[in-house]
Amino acid sequence: MTDKPKPFLSENNPLGMQIDKGEAFSYKYFLPKYWLGWVIILTSFFLTYMPKIFRDSIGAFVGLIIYKTNKKRQKIVEKNLSLCFKEKKQNEIKKIAQEYFKHLGQSYLNIPVLWWKNDDNLQEICSVENIHYIQDELSKKRAVILFTAHTVTLDFGGRSISSFPIISMYKPFRNSLLNWFIGKSRSKSTDNVVVFPREKYIFKNIIKALKQPIVFYYLADEDLGSKDSVFVSFFDEQKATLTSIAKLSSMTNAAVIPCINHYNLKTNKYETYIDKPLENFPSDDEKVDARQVNDRLEQLISRELNQYMWSLRLFQTRPKGLKYPYE
């Protein structure tokens, strides 16, 4: 992308931003350089209206192919699992990895549903447990930092809570057409949302927004380097953990609530589980706060271990003396 990315926002949004301040369609998307993008968009339409049982079957096969052929990605997954669960045997690690790639492949074929269907249809395949934790804090005129982890169904988590006034962030796609098409699905006409591009100075907007009763949907498990991070345990390994949640809560008095989204094979729904708010948070110790965040993430990830995004480079930033693990 050459143009500076803009936020995606619904016409009715919690910050009162004008719709022309957000990302919009451009006629340049008809140029030949974007034709592959249009093929992907057209394919996604047919996938959306294919019976889910077919999408899941094809997706499982796609995941198997990725597992068998993408050795680099396979090694990252198995390395992450080996670091996080040092007592697990290699055959256990491989079994979790294979299940993960199955869910990953299925997510690729199911995510277009979010792009094409309206909110009413999507809420029928989503559910939220313990939604009262968010409602209780907002009723006190208090903002909520709703932090979560990368799962293969992450975007369904955002959709499941779309009844609230929400701000969030996104990582722009390199392809401007796909960035616009996928991004606009996160700000449907029925939503009350602003999704900012992730960039250096965006937290000034976030801090200002959190002075009102609003939900900030935030990914807390990323390794974004040593700056604004501390090393604390994540399962069985030391991980560079963001300190931004504690800082934001301290500056805005926002409540901090963990959540996670998984696909429930029994109910056939994308379930968002909201955990109880963090207590005695933030403290005066960055490491204590970061460990409390990771502790909750571990509990939530463990609910469906094989749906967590194990293919991320979770440990690319290392404590002094430890080798880079993804050689």
N, C-alpha and C positions, 0 to 999 in steps of 0.2 A: 504494500500500500504506500502510495506517495503522498496522498493528502493526509493532513492531521486528522486522526479519528475523532468522532464526536460521540456524545452520549446517545443512547436509545431511550426514548421517553414516550409515555402515553400522553394523549392530549390532556387528560386529567392526571396530573402528577403531584406528588407531595411537596415539591419545591416550587411549584408555580412557574416552571420554565416554559417559555414559548416553544411550540412544536417545531418552528423553523430553526431552533438552536440544535436540533438533533440530527442524526444521520437520515439521509433521504435518498430516494432512487435517483440515479443519474442516467441520462441517455447514452453516456459513454459505454454502459454495460452491454450495448448492442454491438460493440466492436468485436472483430474476430478473436481478440485475445481473451474474451470472456465466454466464448462459445462452449468450451468444456464445462464451465460453471453452469451454463444453462442445461447441459446434458445431465449434470448431477442433480439439478433442481427438478427436472422432468422425471428422472428416475426416482427421486424421493417421493414424488406424488403417487406414482404407481405402488411403491412400497407401503405408503400410508394406508392405502385401501386394499391391500392384500390381507387375507386372513392372518391373524397374529400367529397361529400355529405354523403357518408356512414361513413367516418372517423368523420365528424362533428356530425352526429347523435349518433354514438357510444360514442364519446367523451363527448357530453352533458350528456348522461346517466351516464358515468363514473364520471363526475363531480357531478351529483346529488347524486350518491352513496357515494362519499367522503364527501359531505356536510351532508348527513344524518347519516353517521356512524363514521366519525372522529370528535368527539365532541371537542377534544382538539384543532384541527386546526380551527374548526368553531368558537370557542370562541376567538382565537387569531385574526381572521379576524374581528369579530364583535367588539372586544375591540379596535383594531386599528381604525376602522371606527368611533366608538363612541368618541374616543379621538380626532380624526382629524376634526370631524364635530359635534361639541357639540350641534348645534341647530337642527340637524336632529332627527326625531322621530324614535322610535325603529323599526317600520314597514318599514321605508325607509332604515334603516341600513340593515335589513334582506333581503330586495329586492336586494340591491347592492351586498350583500354577496352571495346570490344565483346566481346572474348573474356572479359574479367573479368565483365561482366554476364551472359553466358551461364552461366559457372560459378556465379555468385551465385544465379541462378534455379534451377539444378539443385540447389544446396545446400539451398534452401528446401524442395524436395520430398523430398530424401533424408534430411534430418536426423531426421524422425520415426522412422526405423528405430532410432535410438538410444533412443527413448522406449519402444518396445514390445517389442523383442527382448531375449532374455537374453544374458548375456556370452558363452556358448559360441557362439551364432549370430553374434554380432558379431565375435568374434575370427577367424572364418573369412573375413571381408572386410577384415580389418586385417593389417598386417605391420609389423615393427619391424626396422630395420637398425642394427647396431652396439649392440645392447642390452647388450653386455658392458661398455661404458663406465659404465653405471649399476651393474651388478652388481659391478664391481671396487671402486667407491668404497663401496658399502654393505657389502661384505665386510670393509672396513677399519673398520667401525663408524662410518662418517662419513656425514653427511647430504649430500644432493645438491639444489642449486638447478637445476632443469631449466627453463631459460628458452626461450621460444618467441615466435613472432610470430602476429598475426592472419591466418589464412588462412580461406577459405570452408569448410574441412573441419576447423577447429580442434577441435571437440568429439570428432571421431573420434580425434584425437591423444591426448586424455585417456583415451579408452576403450582404446586400443591398449596402454597401459602400466598397465592396472588390476591387474595381478598384483602390483605393488609396493605397499607402504604409502605412501599419498599424502595430502598436504594441498594445498589449492588455495583459490582465491577466486572468487566469482561476483558479478556485478552484478544485484541483485534486479529482477525485472520489476514493473511497476506493478500488473499484474493478479495478485492473490494466488493465484488458482486456477492460472493458467499457471505462476506461479513455483513452486508446490508440485509440479505435475505434471512439469515439465521438470527441476526440481532433483532430484527423487527418482531420475531416470534416471541421474544422476551419482553416485549412492550405492546401487547395486544390492545385494541381499542377499549376493552373492558377493564384494563389494569389501571393501577395507580402507582406508577413506577418510574424511576430513573436509573438507568444502568450506565455508569461512567466507564470510559476506557481506562484501563490501568496505566497510569503514567505518574511521573515523579511528584507533581504538586496536587494530585487529586485529593489528598487527605485534608486539605484546607476546606474543600467543599463538604467532605464527609463530616468533619468536626462541626461545621456550621449546621448541617442538616440534623445532627444528633442532639441538637438543643430542643427538638420538638418530638412528640410521640410518633416514632417512625421505626421501621425494622431495617436494620442493616444486615443483609445476607452476605456472610463473609467466609472465605476459605481460610482455614487456620493451619493447614498441614503442609503448606508449600515451603520449600527451601529456596529462599531468595537471597542467600548469601549471609555473610557474618554481620553486616551492618543491621542494626535494629533487631538482632537475634541473640539468643543465649543458648548454650549447649546444655540440654537436659535429656533425660532418657525418654525414648519413644519405643515402647515395648522393651527389647533387650539391648538397644543401641543408643548411643548419644547422637542427638539430632539438633541441627540449628533450628531453633524454634522462635517464631516471631514474638516480639514483645508489644506489638502494636495494639493488641486487644486490650491489655491492661492499661496502656497509655490512653487509648480512646475512652475507655470507661472512666478513668480518673479525670480526664478533662471535661467530660460531658455528663457524668453521673448516670450513664446508660447501664441498664441491667445486661448481664452477659449470660446467654442461654445456649447450650449445645444442642445440636440436632444432626440427624443423618437420614438419608433416603436409601431404601433398598427395594428391590422387586420381590414381592412375596409370592412364591410359587403356589401356595395354597389358596390365597384369595385372588390371585391374578391382578394384584393392584400394586402401584408404586407407593410405598408407605413411607411417610416422613415421621420419624419418631423424635419427639421433642423431650429432652431430658430436663430435670429441674435446674433452676438457675444456680450459677456458681455462688458460693457463700464466702464471706470474708475476702472478697475480691474487688479491686486489686488490693494487695498488701503493700508493704514497703520493700519487698524483695522480688526482683525480676525473675529470679530462678524459681522461687516458690510459685509465683503466678504462672510461669510457663509450664511448670510441671503439672499444675492443676488442670490447665488446658489440655495437655497431652494425656493425662490420666483419663479425662472424660472422652477424648477421642479414641483411646484404646478400647474403652468399654463399648463405645458405639460401633466402632469398626468390627469388633469381635462378634457382634450380633449376626453378621453375614460376612465372614472373613474373606470369602472368595469373590465378593463383589467390590472390594476396595481396589483402588487404582494402583496396583503394585508395580506397574510399568513406569511410574514416575521415578526420576532420580532423587529419591528421598534424602540421600546422604551424600550429595555432591559437595557440600561444604563440610570440611572435616576439622575436628579438634586438632590442635598442634600435635604432630607426631604420628597421626594416623594417615594411612595411605588412601588415595582416591579409590573407591571400591569397584568402579565400573570400567576397568581396563579391558 
